[in-house]
């Protein structure tokens, strides 16, 4: 019985890797261990979904007196003598002696040359659904095997009587993804009140790079990523495109590593 459970958890880990755009044969074993821990212990499940984490971070920044500028594209780093001295944005330049990069380094000419041997992982098709009324009793995450392969997450925050779901799919999606979900036995098409669809291209444009991070092409990919530091003195890399990779635990580790290197402000 225990072996049967381990086998199911192993299959779930593979499903997550496929949804994220990877070929499981090219992914190091330790990445599967992340998914195993999550499925077995729910270690990184956030009540209220990722929006709750965003709200907590915003509140923390406010209490720390951090100035936040949004909606301002970063064009490049300003580097002199191999060391960063500022950041150039669409609204002008800002002096800086430390820069933490959390976007795809391919977007910054000063860093793009250092990640030329990596490729982005293409994200899945995604649909955010606002579902009204009674729905089947489902766990926080439902993995639906086969082709197309889908993952349904049900933990979004919604008003009473409503449900906020996120549906991701990859494979032969020749029909609407909610119709494909119905064919898998979860029929809520007539209850969808609000719907936001995101294609892989939409997600890349929205995030300024692939939210799935770097495509695994064998263990050497770990060495070709940047992070926590970079070849440019004073510049640090965090996020999905940094070491150790994409996903909440990995991104948290990259941030912790950079915080240790920089030290107290």
LUMZANU-654640 format. One record per atom (N, C-alpha, C): residue in one letter; x, y, z. Coordinates in steps of 0.1 Angstrom, whole numbers, padded with zeros to 4 digits, always signed. Layout:
<sites>
AXYZ
...
</sites>
This chain:
<sites>
X+0008-0012+0000
X+0000+0000+0000
X+0009+0012+0000
X+0019+0012+0008
X+0028+0024+0009
X+0035+0026-0004
X+0040+0015-0011
X+0046+0016-0024
X+0037+0021-0034
X+0024+0018-0033
X+0014+0023-0043
X+0013+0038-0041
X+0013+0043-0029
X+0012+0057-0027
X+0024+0064-0033
X+0036+0059-0030
X+0048+0065-0035
X+0048+0065-0051
X+0043+0055-0057
X+0042+0055-0071
X+0033+0066-0076
X+0021+0068-0069
X+0012+0079-0074
X+0019+0092-0072
X+0026+0094-0061
X+0033+0107-0059
X+0044+0109-0069
X+0051+0098-0073
X+0061+0100-0084
X+0054+0104-0097
X+0042+0098-0100
X+0035+0101-0112
X+0031+0116-0112
X+0026+0121-0100
X+0022+0135-0099
X+0034+0144-0101
X+0046+0140-0096
X+0058+0149-0098
X+0060+0150-0113
X+0059+0138-0121
X+0062+0139-0135
X+0051+0147-0142
X+0039+0146-0137
X+0028+0155-0143
X+0031+0169-0142
X+0036+0174-0130
X+0039+0188-0128
X+0051+0192-0138
X+0060+0183-0139
X+0072+0187-0148
X+0067+0189-0162
X+0058+0180-0167
X+0053+0181-0181
X+0045+0194-0182
X+0036+0197-0173
X+0028+0209-0173
X+0037+0221-0174
X+0048+0221-0167
X+0057+0232-0167
X+0066+0233-0180
X+0064+0223-0189
X+0071+0224-0202
X+0084+0216-0203
X+0087+0207-0193
X+0099+0200-0193
X+0097+0186-0198
X+0108+0180-0204
X+0108+0166-0206
X+0114+0159-0194
X+0106+0150-0187
X+0111+0144-0175
X+0125+0138-0176
X+0129+0133-0188
X+0142+0127-0190
X+0153+0137-0188
X+0150+0150-0189
X+0161+0160-0189
X+0161+0167-0175
X+0153+0162-0166
X+0152+0169-0153
X+0160+0161-0142
X+0168+0168-0134
X+0175+0161-0123
X+0166+0155-0113
X+0170+0144-0107
X+0161+0137-0097
X+0156+0146-0086
X+0165+0156-0082
X+0161+0163-0070
X+0149+0173-0072
X+0147+0176-0085
X+0135+0185-0088
X+0122+0177-0085
X+0122+0164-0088
X+0111+0155-0085
X+0109+0154-0070
X+0119+0155-0062
X+0118+0155-0048
X+0110+0167-0042
X+0112+0179-0049
X+0104+0190-0045
X+0089+0187-0046
X+0085+0182-0057
X+0071+0178-0059
X+0066+0167-0050
X+0075+0158-0047
X+0071+0147-0038
X+0068+0152-0024
X+0076+0161-0019
X+0074+0167-0006
X+0061+0175-0006
X+0059+0183-0017
X+0046+0191-0017
X+0034+0182-0017
X+0034+0172-0026
X+0022+0163-0026
X+0020+0155-0014
X+0031+0152-0007
X+0030+0143+0005
X+0026+0151+0017
X+0031+0164+0018
X+0030+0171+0030
X+0023+0185+0028
X+0020+0189+0016
X+0014+0202+0013
X+0022+0213+0019
X+0035+0212+0018
X+0044+0222+0025
X+0043+0236+0020
X+0039+0238+0007
X+0039+0252+0002
X+0025+0256-0003
X+0015+0250+0002
X+0001+0254-0001
X-0002+0266+0007
X-0007+0277+0000
X-0010+0290+0007
X-0025+0292+0007
X-0031+0292+0019
X-0045+0295+0020
X-0049+0309+0013
X-0058+0308+0004
X-0062+0320-0004
X-0054+0322-0017
X-0045+0312-0020
X-0038+0312-0032
X-0026+0322-0032
X-0020+0323-0044
X-0008+0332-0045
X-0011+0347-0043
X-0024+0350-0045
X-0028+0364-0042
X-0026+0368-0028
X-0028+0359-0019
X-0026+0361-0005
X-0011+0364-0002
X-0002+0357-0009
X+0012+0359-0007
X+0016+0373-0012
X+0011+0377-0023
X+0013+0390-0028
X+0009+0401-0019
X-0003+0399-0013
X-0008+0409-0003
X+0001+0410+0009
X+0006+0398+0014
X+0015+0398+0025
X+0028+0405+0022
X+0034+0403+0010
X+0046+0409+0006
X+0044+0425+0005
X+0033+0429-0001
X+0031+0443-0002
X+0030+0450+0012
X+0023+0443+0021
X+0022+0449+0035
X+0036+0449+0042
X+0044+0439+0039
X+0058+0439+0045
X+0066+0450+0040
X+0065+0452+0027
X+0073+0463+0021
X+0069+0477+0026
X+0056+0479+0029
X+0051+0491+0034
X+0057+0494+0048
X+0057+0483+0056
X+0062+0485+0070
X+0077+0487+0070
X+0084+0483+0060
X+0098+0485+0059
X+0102+0498+0052
X+0092+0506+0048
X+0095+0518+0042
X+0101+0517+0028
X+0098+0507+0021
X+0104+0504+0008
X+0096+0512-0003
X+0103+0520-0011
X+0096+0527-0022
X+0094+0517-0034
X+0082+0516-0039
X+0078+0507-0049
X+0074+0515-0061
X+0080+0512-0073
X+0076+0518-0085
X+0071+0507-0094
X+0059+0508-0099
X+0053+0497-0107
X+0050+0502-0121
X+0048+0493-0131
X+0045+0497-0144
X+0056+0504-0152
X+0068+0502-0147
X+0080+0509-0153
X+0090+0499-0159
X+0090+0496-0172
X+0099+0486-0177
X+0114+0490-0174
X+0122+0480-0171
X+0136+0481-0169
X+0143+0478-0182
X+0151+0487-0187
X+0157+0486-0200
X+0171+0479-0199
X+0179+0482-0189
X+0192+0475-0188
X+0198+0480-0175
X+0209+0473-0171
X+0217+0477-0160
X+0228+0487-0165
X+0232+0496-0156
X+0243+0506-0160
X+0255+0500-0153
X+0265+0496-0161
X+0277+0489-0156
X+0289+0498-0160
X+0298+0500-0150
X+0311+0507-0152
X+0322+0499-0146
X+0332+0495-0154
X+0343+0488-0148
X+0340+0474-0143
X+0329+0468-0149
X+0325+0455-0144
X+0316+0455-0132
X+0312+0467-0127
X+0304+0468-0115
X+0291+0476-0118
X+0280+0472-0113
X+0268+0479-0115
X+0268+0492-0107
X+0263+0503-0114
X+0262+0516-0108
X+0248+0522-0109
X+0239+0514-0116
X+0226+0519-0117
X+0217+0511-0125
X+0204+0515-0127
X+0195+0508-0135
X+0188+0518-0144
X+0187+0515-0157
X+0181+0523-0167
X+0167+0518-0169
X+0157+0527-0167
X+0143+0523-0169
X+0137+0532-0180
X+0124+0529-0184
X+0117+0537-0193
X+0114+0551-0188
X+0115+0553-0175
X+0112+0566-0169
X+0124+0573-0164
X+0136+0567-0168
X+0149+0574-0164
X+0158+0564-0157
X+0169+0569-0152
X+0179+0560-0146
X+0179+0563-0131
X+0183+0552-0124
X+0184+0552-0109
X+0197+0547-0105
X+0204+0555-0096
X+0217+0550-0091
X+0215+0538-0082
X+0224+0529-0082
X+0223+0517-0073
X+0237+0510-0072
X+0240+0506-0059
X+0253+0499-0058
X+0250+0484-0056
X+0237+0480-0054
X+0233+0466-0054
X+0220+0465-0062
X+0219+0455-0071
X+0207+0453-0079
X+0203+0438-0078
X+0191+0436-0074
X+0186+0422-0074
X+0176+0421-0086
X+0179+0411-0095
X+0171+0409-0107
X+0162+0397-0105
X+0149+0399-0106
X+0140+0388-0104
X+0132+0386-0117
X+0136+0392-0128
X+0130+0389-0141
X+0140+0380-0150
X+0135+0376-0161
X+0143+0368-0170
X+0155+0377-0174
X+0167+0372-0171
X+0179+0380-0175
X+0181+0382-0189
X+0174+0374-0198
X+0175+0377-0212
X+0170+0391-0216
X+0162+0397-0207
X+0156+0410-0210
X+0166+0421-0208
X+0177+0418-0202
X+0187+0428-0198
X+0200+0425-0206
X+0204+0434-0216
X+0216+0431-0224
X+0228+0428-0216
X+0230+0434-0204
X+0242+0432-0196
X+0243+0418-0190
X+0231+0411-0189
X+0231+0397-0184
X+0228+0387-0195
X+0222+0391-0206
X+0217+0381-0216
X+0229+0373-0221
X+0240+0379-0223
X+0252+0371-0228
X+0256+0360-0219
X+0253+0361-0206
X+0257+0351-0197
X+0247+0339-0196
X+0236+0340-0202
X+0226+0329-0202
X+0222+0325-0216
X+0232+0327-0225
X+0229+0324-0239
X+0227+0309-0242
X+0232+0300-0233
X+0231+0286-0234
X+0219+0280-0228
X+0210+0288-0223
X+0198+0283-0217
X+0186+0287-0225
X+0175+0280-0223
X+0162+0283-0230
X+0151+0284-0220
X+0141+0292-0223
X+0129+0293-0214
X+0120+0281-0215
X+0114+0278-0204
X+0104+0267-0204
X+0090+0273-0209
X+0084+0268-0219
X+0072+0273-0224
X+0060+0270-0214
X+0053+0280-0209
X+0043+0278-0200
X+0030+0271-0206
X+0022+0265-0198
X+0010+0259-0203
X-0001+0269-0207
X-0012+0264-0213
X-0024+0271-0215
X-0030+0273-0201
X-0036+0285-0198
X-0041+0287-0184
X-0055+0294-0185
X-0064+0291-0177
X-0077+0298-0176
X-0080+0300-0161
X-0083+0312-0157
X-0088+0316-0144
X-0103+0316-0144
X-0109+0308-0136
X-0124+0307-0136
X-0130+0311-0124
X-0141+0319-0125
X-0150+0323-0114
X-0162+0315-0115
X-0164+0305-0106
X-0175+0295-0107
X-0185+0298-0096
X-0198+0298-0100
X-0208+0301-0091
X-0216+0288-0087
X-0221+0288-0075
X-0230+0277-0071
X-0222+0266-0065
X-0229+0255-0063
X-0223+0243-0058
X-0214+0236-0068
X-0203+0231-0063
X-0193+0224-0072
X-0190+0211-0066
X-0184+0202-0073
X-0179+0189-0067
X-0169+0192-0056
X-0169+0184-0045
X-0159+0185-0035
X-0146+0181-0040
X-0136+0190-0041
X-0123+0187-0047
X-0112+0192-0037
X-0101+0185-0038
X-0089+0189-0030
X-0083+0202-0036
X-0073+0207-0029
X-0067+0220-0034
X-0061+0219-0048
X-0056+0207-0052
X-0051+0205-0065
X-0056+0191-0071
X-0060+0192-0083
X-0065+0180-0090
X-0056+0178-0102
X-0050+0166-0103
X-0042+0163-0115
X-0049+0154-0124
X-0052+0157-0136
X-0059+0149-0146
X-0050+0144-0156
X-0048+0131-0156
X-0038+0124-0165
X-0044+0123-0179
X-0035+0120-0188
X-0039+0117-0202
X-0034+0129-0211
X-0040+0129-0223
X-0037+0139-0233
X-0050+0145-0238
X-0053+0158-0235
X-0045+0167-0228
X-0043+0164-0213
X-0032+0169-0208
X-0029+0167-0193
X-0033+0181-0187
X-0040+0180-0175
X-0045+0192-0169
X-0043+0192-0154
X-0041+0204-0148
X-0040+0205-0134
X-0050+0216-0130
X-0059+0213-0120
X-0069+0222-0116
X-0066+0226-0101
X-0065+0239-0098
X-0062+0244-0085
X-0074+0251-0080
X-0079+0248-0068
X-0092+0253-0064
X-0091+0262-0051
X-0079+0268-0048
X-0078+0274-0035
X-0078+0290-0036
X-0083+0295-0048
X-0083+0310-0049
X-0094+0315-0040
X-0092+0328-0037
X-0102+0335-0028
X-0114+0340-0036
X-0126+0338-0032
X-0138+0342-0039
X-0149+0345-0029
X-0159+0353-0033
X-0170+0357-0024
X-0178+0344-0020
X-0186+0345-0010
X-0195+0334-0006
X-0204+0330-0018
X-0204+0317-0019
X-0212+0311-0030
X-0205+0310-0043
X-0192+0315-0043
X-0184+0314-0056
X-0171+0307-0053
X-0164+0304-0064
X-0152+0296-0063
X-0142+0302-0073
X-0129+0304-0069
X-0119+0308-0079
X-0110+0297-0082
X-0110+0293-0094
X-0102+0281-0098
X-0092+0286-0109
X-0081+0279-0109
X-0071+0280-0120
X-0069+0267-0127
X-0070+0267-0140
X-0069+0255-0148
X-0058+0256-0158
X-0049+0246-0158
X-0037+0246-0167
X-0038+0234-0175
X-0034+0235-0188
X-0034+0223-0197
X-0023+0223-0206
X-0019+0211-0210
X-0008+0210-0220
X-0011+0197-0228
X-0008+0197-0241
X-0010+0185-0249
X-0020+0189-0261
X-0028+0179-0265
X-0037+0181-0276
X-0050+0187-0271
X-0049+0201-0270
X-0061+0208-0266
X-0067+0214-0279
X-0074+0206-0286
X-0080+0210-0298
X-0094+0216-0295
X-0099+0215-0283
X-0111+0221-0279
X-0109+0231-0267
X-0120+0238-0264
X-0119+0247-0252
X-0115+0239-0240
X-0106+0245-0232
X-0101+0238-0220
X-0111+0235-0210
X-0122+0243-0208
X-0132+0240-0199
X-0141+0228-0204
X-0142+0227-0217
X-0149+0216-0223
X-0141+0203-0221
X-0127+0205-0222
X-0118+0193-0220
X-0119+0189-0205
X-0121+0199-0196
X-0123+0195-0182
X-0136+0188-0180
X-0146+0191-0187
X-0159+0184-0185
X-0158+0170-0190
X-0150+0168-0200
X-0148+0154-0205
X-0140+0146-0195
X-0133+0152-0186
X-0126+0145-0175
X-0135+0143-0163
X-0147+0148-0164
X-0157+0145-0154
X-0160+0156-0144
X-0154+0168-0146
X-0157+0180-0138
X-0164+0190-0146
X-0177+0190-0145
X-0186+0197-0154
X-0192+0210-0147
X-0186+0221-0150
X-0190+0234-0145
X-0191+0245-0155
X-0192+0240-0168
X-0193+0250-0179
X-0204+0260-0177
X-0216+0256-0173
X-0227+0264-0172
X-0226+0273-0159
X-0217+0271-0150
X-0216+0278-0138
X-0204+0289-0138
X-0197+0289-0150
X-0186+0299-0151
X-0191+0313-0153
X-0190+0321-0143
X-0195+0335-0143
X-0184+0345-0149
X-0171+0342-0145
X-0160+0351-0150
X-0149+0342-0155
X-0143+0346-0165
X-0132+0337-0171
X-0121+0346-0177
X-0109+0343-0174
X-0097+0350-0180
X-0088+0339-0185
X-0087+0339-0199
X-0078+0329-0205
X-0064+0335-0208
X-0054+0327-0206
X-0040+0331-0209
X-0033+0321-0217
X-0029+0324-0229
X-0021+0315-0237
X-0007+0316-0233
X+0001+0306-0237
X+0016+0307-0233
X+0022+0320-0237
X+0019+0325-0249
X+0024+0338-0253
X+0019+0350-0243
X+0006+0349-0240
X+0001+0359-0230
X+0009+0359-0217
X+0012+0347-0212
X+0019+0346-0199
X+0033+0351-0200
X+0040+0348-0211
X+0053+0353-0213
X+0053+0369-0214
X+0044+0374-0222
X+0043+0389-0223
X+0039+0395-0210
X+0030+0389-0202
X+0026+0394-0190
X+0037+0395-0179
X+0045+0384-0179
X+0055+0383-0169
X+0069+0388-0174
X+0070+0392-0187
X+0082+0396-0192
X+0092+0385-0193
X+0088+0373-0195
X+0096+0361-0196
X+0087+0349-0191
X+0092+0337-0193
X+0084+0326-0189
X+0083+0324-0174
X+0071+0324-0169
X+0069+0321-0154
X+0074+0308-0150
X+0076+0299-0160
X+0081+0285-0157
X+0096+0285-0156
X+0103+0296-0159
X+0117+0297-0157
X+0125+0291-0169
X+0136+0284-0165
X+0145+0279-0175
X+0142+0264-0178
X+0142+0261-0191
X+0140+0247-0195
X+0151+0238-0191
X+0148+0227-0184
X+0158+0217-0180
X+0163+0210-0192
X+0176+0210-0195
X+0182+0202-0205
X+0194+0194-0200
X+0191+0187-0189
X+0201+0179-0182
X+0206+0187-0170
X+0215+0180-0162
X+0220+0186-0150
X+0228+0198-0152
X+0235+0199-0164
X+0243+0211-0166
X+0235+0224-0167
X+0222+0223-0168
X+0214+0235-0168
X+0215+0242-0155
X+0217+0235-0144
X+0219+0241-0131
X+0231+0250-0131
X+0241+0247-0138
X+0254+0255-0138
X+0253+0266-0148
X+0244+0266-0158
X+0242+0276-0167
X+0233+0287-0163
X+0225+0285-0153
X+0217+0295-0147
X+0225+0305-0139
X+0220+0317-0137
X+0227+0327-0129
X+0221+0326-0115
X+0228+0331-0105
X+0223+0332-0091
X+0231+0323-0082
X+0232+0327-0069
X+0226+0339-0064
X+0234+0352-0069
X+0247+0351-0072
X+0254+0362-0077
X+0255+0361-0092
X+0261+0370-0099
X+0262+0370-0113
X+0276+0375-0117
X+0280+0374-0130
X+0294+0379-0134
X+0295+0394-0132
X+0284+0401-0131
X+0285+0416-0129
X+0285+0419-0114
X+0296+0425-0110
X+0297+0428-0095
X+0286+0436-0090
X+0280+0432-0079
X+0269+0440-0074
X+0255+0436-0079
X+0254+0427-0088
X+0241+0422-0094
X+0239+0408-0089
X+0226+0406-0084
X+0222+0393-0079
X+0210+0388-0087
X+0208+0375-0089
X+0197+0370-0096
X+0188+0361-0087
X+0175+0364-0087
X+0166+0355-0079
X+0154+0352-0088
X+0145+0344-0083
X+0133+0341-0091
X+0134+0328-0099
X+0124+0326-0108
X+0122+0314-0115
X+0134+0311-0124
X+0141+0321-0129
X+0152+0319-0138
X+0166+0318-0131
X+0166+0318-0118
X+0178+0317-0111
X+0180+0303-0105
X+0191+0300-0100
X+0193+0288-0092
X+0186+0289-0079
X+0179+0279-0074
X+0178+0265-0080
X+0167+0263-0090
X+0158+0273-0093
X+0148+0270-0103
X+0135+0277-0099
X+0124+0273-0107
X+0111+0279-0106
X+0103+0271-0095
X+0093+0278-0090
X+0084+0272-0080
X+0087+0279-0066
X+0076+0279-0058
X+0077+0287-0046
X+0089+0284-0037
X+0092+0271-0034
X+0103+0268-0025
X+0116+0272-0031
X+0118+0270-0044
X+0131+0273-0050
X+0133+0288-0051
X+0122+0295-0054
X+0124+0310-0055
X+0126+0316-0041
X+0120+0310-0031
X+0123+0314-0017
X+0137+0312-0013
X+0143+0300-0018
X+0157+0297-0015
X+0166+0307-0022
X+0163+0310-0034
X+0172+0320-0041
X+0172+0334-0034
X+0160+0338-0030
X+0159+0351-0023
X+0167+0350-0010
X+0166+0339-0002
X+0173+0338+0010
X+0188+0339+0008
X+0193+0332-0003
X+0207+0332-0006
X+0212+0346-0009
X+0204+0354-0016
X+0208+0367-0020
X+0208+0376-0007
X+0198+0375+0001
X+0197+0383+0013
X+0209+0380+0022
X+0214+0368+0022
X+0226+0365+0030
X+0238+0371+0025
X+0239+0371+0011
X+0251+0377+0005
X+0251+0392+0007
X+0240+0398+0005
X+0240+0413+0007
X+0241+0417+0021
X+0235+0410+0030
X+0235+0414+0044
X+0226+0425+0048
X+0226+0430+0060
X+0216+0440+0065
X+0218+0453+0056
X+0207+0459+0054
X+0207+0472+0046
X+0213+0483+0055
</sites>
